Amino acid sequence: MGDKQRQVSKPNLDSFSVHELVAAMAPSDQVLDVFQRQPLPSTSTEDNYVSRQDAFARLIQYLWNDEMGPSKRYLQHLTKRFVKMQEEENDRPVESDELMTLIFQIVSTLPSDCLPDQEEMCVLSFTVHPKDTLPLRIRVFPQHNDVALRLWEAGAVLAEYLLQNRSLVQGNRIIELGAGVGLTGLVAVGCCGALDVCMTDYTDACFDNTRHNIAINGDWLDEQRRNTESNENSGVCVSYLDWYDYEDEGPLDDRLVLPSFEALSNADILLTADVAYDWSATSCLAKTIRRFLTTNSSEAPKRVLFATILRSKKSFELFEREIASIGIKSRVLATGSDCDNLPVVFPTNFVQPRNDIRIFSLGLARPQELRYCSES
């Protein structure tokens, strides 16, 4: 790329309401762009400048008071951006009493010099289908050191890919590696007709949060199953799985590991996203995937749906070499441009663009393919 900054396209968010964008913590510049272009309520006063400020203040105030709402830091940042934009574009100070009241409230509640709290949580809300009466809600901890407590790019895009390709998981049993906050697994079982999903990870904080996200989406899951005519008895569970436990391919007798090993054996499809970033865990991750592919309770071949964002090219190339060395082949399902063109369902403000994401299908290589790999 040299000295030239890479041109990154922004997803088109015009199909979302401003409320949906703010509830999903979408990029603030795109939220404000959509807000500025939306018509004002019919009850607005003749002064559009004040009316627009009133409408913005009511929206932020409503979400600020919602215990299941977005991060207060995000709402504070969005409000500051809006005030600055209003003053610069109109060369007038804030004149809405409602907006001034909101500004004083958020400044006094959350001073700008207040350090982020690692335990601070918030809830992202997503309308998966336009006719849904309930949103999918995902609790996250934006400032926490545990990466499993945040929503990551590839997991969200993999969920969007499954929504466009339901047949990949429909009628299958799923196990998910590094499930994190649980969004991808919930979409697979709620919207895509999976028989059941076992979400695995390895920290207590992650278990507590994933169970919480399953619990708060009980009614949403019921609505999705009815709307998609999915199996009403399809289930979701959370289980412990540390990849290092599966490095040895011998028998397992650890009571903590056995439930995930059973799920690994019985599942038809393994889902995983945003896991190929730590070079030190690469070998264990590859061997865990191979254990899934070679531990078969039925004659049907197993498949892995693997999504990654290219944070570190070297780490991903190492993963590719590791899986090839143990007889696993990969096939590209979606390139960066494919991911960029998917209908956006989860418009959260991510650090990296969607066109940095790739989605692969992994499976066992045939003997002739192994010979080819060894020769090359």
N, C-alpha and C positions, 0 to 999 in steps of 0.2 A: 504493500500500500504506500510505502515511502512516506513523504511528508504530507501527502494529501489525506484529509480525513475521509474515512469511508462513508459513503452516502447510505443512510439507513432509512428505509421507508417505515412510516408509522401506520399501524393498523387503522382501518376506517371504523370509527366508533359512532357514526351518525345514526345507526339503527337503535342505539341505546338512549333511554331517557337520562336526564342529568342525575336523577335520584339513583338509578341503577349504576351509573358510572362512579358516583361518590361512594355508594355502598360497597363497590368492588375496589375502591382505592385506585382508580384509574389515574393515568398521568395528569397532573394538574393543568398543564397547558391545554390538553385536549378536552378536559372537563369544561374549562372556562370558554373554550371556543364553541363547544356545543351549546353551553348556557347562553352565550351572547346571541346565538342565532335562533334560539327557540322563541316562539311568540309569548308575549306576556299574558297573564290571566285577564279575562274580560273585565274583572273588577278593578283593574289597575286605574290609577289616577291619570290625569292628563300629562303629568311630568314623568316621562318614561325613565329618566335618569334615576329618580327616587324609587319608582315602582320596581325597577330591576334590582335595585339594592334591597328593597323590602323582600322580594321573592327569594333572592339568594340567602338573606338572613334567616328566613323561615325554614328553608331547606336545611341549612347547616344546624340551626337550633334543634330541629326535629331529630337529626341524626346524632347530635351531641348528647341529647338526653336519652338516647336509645342504648340500653345496656348491651344489646346485641348489635351495636353499630361499629363503624370503622374507627381507626386510631384517632384519638384526640389531637395528637401531633400532626397527623395528616390534615385534619379539619382546620387546625390553626394555620398551617402552611397555606392551605387552599384559600382561606379567608384573607390572609395577608396579600397573596397574589392578586386576588380579586380587587381588593381596595386599591392597591397600587395601579392596576390596570384601569380602574374606573377614573382615578384622579389624573392619570397621564393622558388618557384618551379624551377626556372631557374638560380638562383644565379647570376642574371644580373639586372642592373638598367633599368628603362624604356628607350627605344631607339626610340620609335615612335614619330615623330614630331607632328603628329595629336593628339596623346594622351596627350603629354605634353601641347599643346595649350588648350585642353579641361580641363586639370587639373587646369591650371592658371585661366581659365574662371570661372569655378564653385567655386573655392576658393575665387576669388575676388567678385563674385556675391553674394555668400552665405557663409560668414565666419563661421567657425565651432563654434564660441562662440555666434552666433546670436540666440537669443531666438525665439522659434516657434511663428508664428503669428496666432492668433485665426481665423482671417479672410482669411488665406491663403487657396486657393482652388486648386483643380486639377481635372483631368478627367481620369477615368478608362475606358479602351476600351476592349471589348470582342468580339471575333468571335464566335457566337452562333452555326452556322453550317459551315462546311468547305467550302461550295460553296457560302457563303454570299459574296457580294461585298462591303457591308457596315458593320461596327462594331456597336454593341450596346454601347453607350457612357453614362457613369454615372458620373455626377459631385459630388464630395465629399469635405468635409472640415475636413481633418484628425485631426486637432488640436482643433476643436471647442468643447465647453462644451455641446452643444446640441447634444444628442446621435442620433437624427433623421437625422443628416447631415453626417453620416458615413455608410459604408456598413458593415453589420454584418453577422456572420457565418451562422446562421440558415436561414436567408432570402435567401442567395445565394444557400444554399443546397436545400431549398424548391423549388426554381426555377429549379434547376437541376432535382429534383424529378418529377416535373410537366412535364419537357421535355421528361422524360421517361414514363410518365403516363398521356398523354394528355387527355384521356377520362374522367379524374376526373373533368375537368373544361370545356371541349369542349361543346359549345352550351349553356353555362350557364352565368347568370349575376353574377358578382363578386363584393363583397365589401371587402376592405382590411383594417384591423385595424393596426395602427402603421406602415403605409406604408414607412415612412422614405424617402430614396432617390428614391424609386419607381421601383427598379429593378424587384422584384417578380411580381408586377402587370403588368409591361411592357412585361415580358416574357409570362404571362398568356394570355394576349390579342393579343400579336404579334405572338407568336409561338404555342400556345396551343388551339386556336380556341374559346376562351371565347367571348361571345357576347359583353360584355363591362365590364369595371373595374372602380369602384369608389374607389380611394385611399384616405384614411382618416388619419389625424394626427391633432395636435392641436397648433403648434407654427407657427408664421408668417414666420420665417426663413425657416422652413421646407416647407411651402406652396410655397414660392418663388423658392426654389431649386427644388422641385418636378415638378412644372410647367416648369421650365427651362429644366429639363431632358426629359419631354414629348416633348417639343418643338424641342430640338436638335435631337430627334429620330424620327421625322416625316417621313423622307425618309426611315429610317430603318424599321419602322412599315409598311409602304406601301410595301416594298420588302418582309417582312415576310408574310404579308397577301397573297400576290400573290403566294409565294412559298408553303404555306401551304393550299391554297385554302380556307382561312378563310373569314368571312364576311367583305367585303370592308367597310361597314358602322359601324363596331365595334368601340366603342369609349372609351376614357380614360378621367376621370375627377378627380379633387381634391376637397375634402370637409373637413370641420371642424368637428371633433368628439373628444370630451373629455369624457373619460369613466365616470367621475364623474357626467356628465349631465344625464346619463342613470341609475343612481343608483335607482332613484325612478321610478317605473314602470307605473306611471300615464301618462296622456297626456302631450305632449310637445307643447309649443307655442313660444319658443324662435326662432326668425327668423334665427339666426346663426346656430341652431341645426337642424332645419326642413329639409334641403336638405339631410343631412346624415341620418336622420331618414327615409326619403322616400327611400333612397338607401338601408338602412338596411331592410326595409319592402319588397322591390322589388327583392333583390338579392336572388339567389339560394344557393350560396356558400360564406362563409366568409373565407378569408385567413388571417393568422396572424403568425408572426415569431418574436422571440427574444423579447417577451413582458412580460414573467413571471419571472421577476427578482426583482421587487420592492414589498416587502411584504405589504406596506401601500396601494398599488393600487390594490391588489389582489381581494378584494371583488367587487370593481367596475368593474374590467375586467370580472369577472365571471358573474355578472349581465348583463353586456352589451352583452355578448355572449348568455345568456339565452333570452334576449330581441330579439335578432336576430332570435333565434330558434323558438320563440313563436309568432313572428309577421309575419304571413304568408299571402301573397296575392294570393297564389295558394294552391292546395291540395297536391302537391308534398312535401315530407319532406325536410327540409333544412339540410345542412351539414357544418361543420367547419373543415378546414384543418389547423392544429396547429403544428408549428415547434418550438422547443426550444433547446437551448444549456444549459447543466447543469452547469451554473455558480455557482449557490447556490442550493444545494439539498434541504435545508430547505424551501426556497422560492417556489420551484416547488411542494414540498409535500403539502405546504399550499394551493397552487392553486388547486391541485388535490382534497383536502378535501373540498374546497369551491365549486367547480363545482358539486361534488357528493352530497353535502348538498342541492343543489337547483335543483336536478333532471337531471343532465347532466352526461352522460356516455362517457368514452373514450375508443378508440381501437387503438392499436399500428399499424401503417402502415409501419414504417421503424425504425429499431433499429440502434444503433451506427455502427455496422458492415455493415448494409445495406447502410447507408449514406456514409461510408468509401469506399464502392465499386461502388458508382455511378460514371458514366463518368464525369470527371471534366470539367466544362465549364467556371467556374469563379475562376481562380487560384490565387486570391488575397492573400497576406500574412496576414492570420488571426492569432489571438492570441491563440485560442483554436483549437484543432484538430477536424476533421470532425466526428470522432467516438464518440465524446461527444454529438452529435446531435440526437434528437429523433423527429419523425413525427407522429402525432396522427390524428385520425378522431373523432370529437366530435358530439354528437347528444343527443336528449332528451331520457331519460330512459323510458322504458315501466313500467306500474304500478307494475308488478311482480318484476321487477328489483329494483324499489324503495323500495318495502317491504324488499327485500333481503339486500339492503344497510342499511336500518334502523335497521334490526336485527343484522347485523354484526358490 
